[in-house]
Amino acid sequence: MKKTVSMFLSVLLFLTLAVTASAAEPAKKVETKSGVTVIHAADWKEQFPEQYETWLQNSENDEITDYLEEYPYLRTLYEGYGFAIDYGSARGHYYDVQDIEATGRPHPLANCWTCKTPDFTNMVNEEGISAYSKDWTEVQAQITEGISCYTCHANTPGEITITHTYWIDAVGEDFDSIAPANLACGQCHNEYYFAPDTKATTIAHNSLDTMHPDYILAYFNDGANFSNGQPFSDWTNPRTGVKQIKVQHPEFETFLGAGSPHAGDFTCADCHMPDAVSEDGTPYHSHNIISPLDNPELIENTCSRCHADLVSEVHAVQAKVEDLTYGVGYQLEYLTELLARAVESGMYTDEQLAQIRALARDAQFYWDFVFVENAEGAHNPALTYECLDKAAACADRALKLLQALTC
C-alpha cells in the first residue's frame, strides 16, 4: 500500500496541544507585526517536560518511501514539475527542515518554507507577504527548527493560536465554529497554492462550504480569480500542453468534507494524540503523533462503541482506494501518452485539442486530490470515491474525444 497505517497516520496532523487548552473555546488568531520572536521547543521543556519529550518521539517515524519507484507512472503525470524529479513520502515532523533541505525538487523562493518551520511563519507575520518571495537560501540561514510549539500556540502554551494568516482567511466566518485542534492541524494539512503575482501561500476557498474539490477546481479554472486573467496552473506538461494543477495534502478539506463519518464527533487530536498521565497524575495529550490503530486503549474505550474491528475496516477502505488509485493513475498515463503523440504530430490545432486538455487537467486534479491525501480514503471514503469516479469519467471523455479526433 502507498502508505502503511503507521505512515498514513503519523504524517497527518501535527498539533502541539497543552492540556490546559479547552476544546470548547474558539482558537485564537495570531497577532501580526507585534515584534515577537519565536520561543522554541527546547525553551519550554522544563515547564512542559512530557509534551517536550513526546514531541521528540516524532523522530521515531523516520522511514521514507520513494513514490517514483513505487508508482512509476508519476514520472509521466508530473512530467515537467519537481515531483517528477524527487518525490518521497513524508515522515515525522522532527525531520521537516532536514527533508526540505535534502529534496531534489527545486525551491528558489522562501514560500517553500511555509509549513516547515515556525521561524518562517513568524517572519511572514512580522514582515508581511513580501517574505514569501525572498530567496530560499537567504531564509534558510535563519531557520532553527521544524514544526514546534509556536506553530499551534504562538508563544502561549495552553492556548491554541492559528499562526498562519492565510488559513484564517481560508475558513472565513466559520473560524469560531471549527474545533481548535482541527484548525491548528489544518493550517498545514490543506490544499494550497502560490499566488502567481505575490508568490504568497494561498488557499482556494474561504469557508467550509467552498472547500469541496468541485469548488476548488472551479476556482482554479476561473481566470477572473487571478491577476493575469488566466486559469491557474502550477506548471504546463511539456509534451501535452496541459496546464496542470498540483494538489497538496488536503487532509482538512477531506476530513471535514461532505460525507465524512467522524468530522462531527472527533478532532485530529482525539485520534492522533493519545491521552497520557504525567508522574504527578496530571493528564495531558501526548505530542507524539501516532495512528489511532496503534492506540489499543482508544480503540477499546472509544472506537469499539461503533466499530467491531476498526483495524480491518480501515485496511479494507485503504486497499480499495489503493486499487482504484492505481487504475485511474494508469488511465491518466495512457491519456497523457496518446495526447503527447497527437501534439507531437503537429496535425492538430490548439483549438482542436483544447477540450481534451481541459478534461485531462480536471481528471488529474480529482485523482491527485486523492493520491496526496495521506489517509488513503480512511478520513472520508465517500468523498474519496467521488473524486476517483470523477477523475475516471473525465479521463474517459478525454480519451473518447482524442480517439475520435485522431482516427
C-alpha positions in Angstrom: 0.0 0.0 0.0 1.1 3.6 -0.7 1.2 4.4 3.0 1.3 1.9 5.8 -1.2 2.6 8.5 1.5 4.0 10.7 2.7 6.2 7.9 -0.8 7.3 7.0 -1.4 8.5 10.4 2.0 9.6 11.7 2.5 12.2 9.0 -1.0 13.6 9.4 -1.8 16.5 11.6 0.8 17.8 14.0 -0.7 19.7 16.9 1.3 20.9 19.9 -1.6 21.0 22.3 -1.2 21.5 26.1 -3.7 20.0 28.5 -4.8 23.4 29.6 -6.3 24.3 26.2 -10.1 24.0 26.2 -11.6 22.4 23.1 -14.8 24.3 23.8 -13.2 27.7 23.4 -12.5 29.0 19.9 -9.0 29.2 18.7 -7.2 32.5 18.8 -5.8 34.3 15.8 -2.1 35.3 15.7 -1.3 39.0 16.3 0.8 40.2 13.4 3.5 42.8 13.4 3.8 42.6 17.1 7.5 42.4 17.3 7.7 38.9 18.9 10.3 36.3 18.3 9.7 32.6 18.3 10.2 30.8 21.6 11.4 27.4 20.5 10.5 24.0 21.8 13.6 23.5 24.0 12.8 26.6 25.9 9.6 25.0 27.1 11.0 21.6 28.1 11.3 22.4 31.8 7.8 23.8 32.1 6.2 21.1 29.9 8.6 18.1 30.1 6.1 15.4 29.0 4.9 17.4 26.0 8.5 18.1 25.0 9.7 14.5 25.4 6.8 13.1 23.4 7.3 15.8 20.7 10.9 14.5 20.3 9.5 11.0 19.8 8.3 12.1 16.4 11.9 11.3 15.3 11.0 7.6 15.5 8.9 8.0 12.3 12.0 8.1 10.1 11.2 5.9 7.0 10.9 7.4 3.5 9.2 5.6 0.6 10.3 6.6 -2.9 7.0 7.2 -4.6 8.6 7.5 -8.1 9.8 3.9 -7.7 6.6 2.6 -6.2 4.4 4.5 -8.7 6.4 4.7 -12.0 3.5 6.5 -13.8 4.1 9.5 -11.6 7.1 10.5 -13.8 4.6 10.9 -16.7 1.8 12.5 -14.8 4.1 15.1 -13.1 6.5 15.5 -16.1 7.9 19.0 -16.2 7.4 19.6 -12.5 9.6 18.9 -9.5 7.6 15.9 -8.2 8.8 14.0 -11.3 12.4 14.5 -10.1 12.1 13.7 -6.4 9.0 12.5 -4.5 9.4 10.7 -1.2 6.8 10.1 1.5 6.6 12.4 4.4 7.9 11.3 7.8 7.8 12.7 11.3 7.7 16.4 11.7 11.0 16.2 13.5 12.6 16.0 10.1 10.8 18.8 8.3 13.8 21.1 7.9 16.2 18.2 7.1 13.8 16.9 4.4 13.2 20.1 2.6 16.9 20.8 2.6 17.6 17.4 1.1 14.9 17.3 -1.5 15.9 17.2 -5.2 12.9 19.4 -6.1 13.9 23.0 -6.8 12.8 25.6 -4.4 14.0 29.0 -5.4 11.8 31.1 -3.1 11.1 31.2 0.6 7.5 30.3 0.2 8.6 26.6 0.2 9.3 27.1 4.0 5.7 27.9 4.7 4.7 24.9 6.7 8.1 23.6 7.6 9.1 25.9 10.5 7.7 28.5 12.9 10.7 30.7 12.1 9.4 31.4 8.7 5.8 31.6 9.9 6.8 34.4 12.3 8.8 36.1 9.5 5.6 36.3 7.4 3.6 37.5 10.4 6.2 40.3 11.1 7.1 41.3 7.6 4.0 40.6 5.6 3.6 38.6 2.3 6.9 40.1 0.9 8.6 37.4 2.9 7.2 34.7 0.6 9.3 35.9 -2.4 12.6 36.1 -0.6 15.4 33.9 -1.7 15.1 30.4 -0.2 18.7 30.2 0.8 18.6 33.6 2.5 15.8 32.4 4.7 17.5 29.0 5.3 20.2 30.7 7.3 17.5 31.9 9.8 15.8 28.6 10.4 16.4 26.7 13.6 13.8 24.0 13.9 10.8 22.4 12.3 7.1 22.5 13.3 7.0 23.0 17.1 5.2 24.8 19.9 4.9 28.2 18.2 3.1 26.7 15.2 0.0 25.9 17.1 0.3 28.0 20.3 2.3 31.1 19.2 4.2 31.8 22.4 1.4 30.9 24.8 1.3 27.2 25.7 -2.2 26.1 26.7 -3.9 28.3 24.1 -4.4 27.2 20.5 -3.5 30.0 18.2 -3.6 29.9 14.5 -0.3 31.3 13.3 -0.8 31.0 9.5 -2.8 34.0 8.5 -3.7 32.6 5.1 -5.6 29.8 6.9 -7.6 32.3 8.9 -8.7 33.7 5.5 -9.4 30.2 4.2 -12.1 29.4 6.7 -13.5 32.9 6.9 -16.6 33.3 9.1 -16.5 29.6 10.0 -13.4 30.2 12.1 -15.1 30.1 15.5 -17.3 27.1 14.7 -14.4 24.8 13.9 -12.7 22.9 16.6 -9.3 24.5 17.5 -7.5 21.2 17.1 -8.8 20.8 13.5 -7.8 24.4 12.7 -4.3 24.0 14.1 -3.7 20.9 12.1 -5.5 22.2 9.0 -3.3 25.3 8.7 -0.6 23.0 7.2 -2.6 19.9 6.1 -4.6 21.6 3.3 -4.7 22.2 -0.4 -2.8 25.4 -1.1 -1.2 27.2 -4.0 1.3 30.0 -4.5 -0.3 33.2 -5.8 1.2 33.9 -9.3 1.8 37.6 -8.6 2.9 37.7 -4.9 4.1 34.1 -4.6 2.2 34.0 -1.3 0.8 30.8 0.1 -2.9 31.0 -0.6 -6.0 28.8 -0.2 -8.6 28.4 -2.9 -11.5 28.5 -0.5 -12.8 30.9 2.1 -15.4 28.9 4.0 -16.3 25.3 4.9 -18.9 25.4 2.1 -16.4 26.2 -0.6 -13.7 23.7 0.3 -15.2 20.8 -1.7 -12.9 19.8 -4.6 -15.6 20.8 -7.1 -15.4 24.4 -5.8 -11.7 24.4 -5.6 -11.3 23.2 -9.2 -13.9 25.8 -10.4 -11.9 28.5 -8.6 -8.7 27.4 -10.3 -10.4 27.2 -13.7 -11.8 30.8 -13.5 -9.3 33.2 -14.8 -11.2 36.1 -13.1 -9.7 34.9 -9.8 -6.1 35.7 -10.9 -4.3 38.9 -11.8 -3.3 37.6 -15.3 -6.9 36.7 -16.2 -5.9 33.1 -16.9 -6.9 29.9 -15.1 -4.3 28.9 -12.5 -1.7 26.2 -13.2 1.3 25.1 -11.3 3.1 24.0 -14.5 2.5 23.0 -18.1 3.2 19.5 -19.2 6.0 19.9 -21.8 4.6 17.2 -24.2 0.9 17.6 -23.9 0.5 21.3 -23.3 -1.9 20.6 -20.4 -1.8 23.3 -17.8 -1.7 21.2 -14.7 -2.7 21.7 -11.0 -0.6 20.0 -8.3 -2.8 19.3 -5.3 -1.2 19.4 -1.9 -2.2 17.0 1.0 -5.9 18.2 1.5 -6.5 16.4 4.8 -8.5 19.2 6.3 -10.8 19.5 3.3 -11.3 15.7 3.2 -11.8 15.1 6.9 -14.3 17.9 7.3 -15.8 17.5 3.8 -19.3 16.2 3.0 -19.6 12.5 3.7 -17.1 12.4 6.5 -18.2 9.8 9.0 -16.4 11.3 12.0 -16.0 15.0 11.5 -18.8 16.0 13.8 -17.6 13.7 16.6 -13.8 13.8 16.8 -10.9 16.1 16.2 -7.5 15.4 14.8 -6.0 15.4 18.3 -8.7 13.0 19.6 -7.4 10.4 17.2 -3.7 11.1 16.8 -2.6 12.5 20.1 -3.1 9.8 22.8 -4.2 10.8 26.3 -1.5 10.4 28.8 -0.8 11.0 32.5 2.4 12.5 34.0 4.2 11.1 37.0 2.3 13.5 39.3 -1.1 12.4 37.9 -1.7 15.3 35.6 -3.4 14.4 32.3 -2.0 15.7 29.1 -2.0 14.9 25.4 1.0 13.1 24.0 2.7 15.1 21.3 4.0 12.0 19.5 1.7 11.8 16.6 0.6 8.2 16.1 -2.0 6.1 14.3 -5.2 5.5 16.2 -4.8 1.9 15.1 -1.7 1.8 17.2 -3.6 3.0 20.3 -5.4 0.0 21.7 -6.8 2.0 24.6 -8.5 4.4 22.2 -9.9 1.6 20.1 -11.2 -0.4 23.1 -12.7 2.6 25.0 -14.0 4.8 22.2 -13.8 3.3 18.7 -15.3 -0.1 19.7 -18.6 1.7 20.5 -19.3 1.9 16.8 -16.6 -0.3 15.2 -16.4 -4.0 15.8 -13.0 -4.2 14.1 -11.7 -0.7 13.2 -8.3 -2.0 12.0 -9.9 -4.3 9.5 -12.3 -1.6 8.4 -9.5 0.9 7.7 -7.4 -1.7 5.9 -10.3 -2.6 3.7 -11.0 1.0 2.7 -7.3 1.7 2.0 -7.0 -1.5 -0.1 -9.9 -0.5 -2.2 -8.8 3.1 -2.6 -5.3 1.9 -3.5 -6.6 -0.3 -6.3 -8.8 2.4 -7.7 -6.0 5.0 -7.5 -3.6 2.7 -9.4 -6.3 2.1 -12.0 -7.1 5.7 -12.6 -3.4 6.6 -12.5 -2.6 4.3 -15.3 -5.6 5.5 -17.2 -4.2 9.1 -16.9 -0.8 7.9 -18.0 -2.3 6.3 -21.1 -4.2 9.5 -21.8 -1.1 11.6 -21.4 0.9 9.5 -23.8 -1.8 9.5 -26.5 -2.3 13.2 -26.2 1.5 13.8 -26.3 1.6 11.9 -29.6 -1.2 14.0 -31.0 0.6 17.2 -30.1 4.0 16.0 -31.4 2.4 15.0 -34.7 1.7 18.7 -35.4 -1.6 17.6 -37.2 -4.0 19.3 -34.7 -4.6 22.9 -33.7 -4.8 24.2 -30.1 -8.5 24.8 -30.7 -9.0 21.1 -31.6 -7.1 20.0 -28.5 -8.5 22.5 -26.1 -11.4 20.4 -24.7 -9.2 17.3 -24.4 -6.6 19.3 -22.5 -9.2 20.7 -20.2 -10.6 17.3 -19.4 -7.2 15.9 -18.8 -6.4 18.7 -16.4 -9.6 18.2 -14.4 -9.1 14.4 -14.4 -5.7 14.7 -12.9 -6.8 17.2 -10.3 -9.5 14.9 -9.0 -7.1 11.9 -9.0 -4.3 13.9 -7.3 -6.8 15.1 -4.6 -7.0 11.5 -3.5 -3.4 10.4 -4.2 -1.8 13.1 -2.0 -4.3 12.9 0.9 -2.5 10.9 3.5 -5.3 8.9 4.9 -5.8 7.0 1.7 -9.5 7.1 1.9 -9.9 6.4 5.7 -10.8 10.0 6.6 -13.7 10.2 4.2 -14.4 7.2 2.0 -17.4 8.8 0.3 -15.6 11.9 -0.9 -12.6 9.8 -1.9 -14.7 7.5 -4.2 -16.5 10.5 -5.6 -13.2 12.1 -6.6 -11.9 8.9 -8.2 -15.1 8.4 -10.1 -14.9 12.0 -11.4 -11.3 11.5 -12.4 -12.1 8.4 -14.3 -15.1 9.9 -16.0 -13.1 13.0 -17.2 -10.3 10.8 -18.4 -12.7 8.6 -20.3 -14.3 11.5 -22.0 -10.9 12.9 -23.0 -9.9 9.6 -24.4 -13.0 9.3 -26.5 -12.6 12.8 -27.9 -8.9 12.1 -28.6 -9.6 8.9 -30.3 -12.4 10.4 -32.4 -10.0 13.2 -33.4 -7.1 11.0 -34.4 -8.9 8.2 -36.1 
